[in-house]
Amino acid sequence: MAKRRRHITYLWTWLWDLVVWWVASIVVLCTRGAYLAWQDGGWWAVLPPRDYADGETIWLGITLGHGGILSALAYGTQHDTTITEYHEGVHVEQYEAMSLAGCALGAVVAAAVCAIGHVAPGLALGAIVWVGAYPACLGASYLVAAARGEHIYLGSTFEEAARAVAGDHEG
């Protein structure tokens, strides 16, 4: 990842990181024998190496907020960042932007509902909007790719952007 994470982004991403990323990490750590590695402002659960059968799809990584899960094949070191890490780093930046939009929209929704006297439901609805922004934007991107007749995942704008940036770091 070319840029260091700006820790200020945790101000608007902490809820997703806490609810989704840390829960997923604990499950992976407990069930798959992974270990945690800190790199460029994010925690990455690195899966242990394994043998892949001929023709088997090799899964390299997934971003789940300020970090994600990487296969051992995709993980470099502090001094050797792999193309997959650049790729996943783009997804982290996309996540930060979507979370900021969700946080702002969630605050507006919460304020509006609280203003009419429903504080607890307002705060709950605001949190749902905040956390839901990331999966909603991803889902919309997949639907647009399908509507264009492209592969639902590979044709999404998020994946195309990450592949383009990671391609800039090849060779």
Order of alpha helices (4+ residues) and beta strands (2+ residues): alpha-alpha-beta-beta-beta-beta-alpha-alpha-alpha
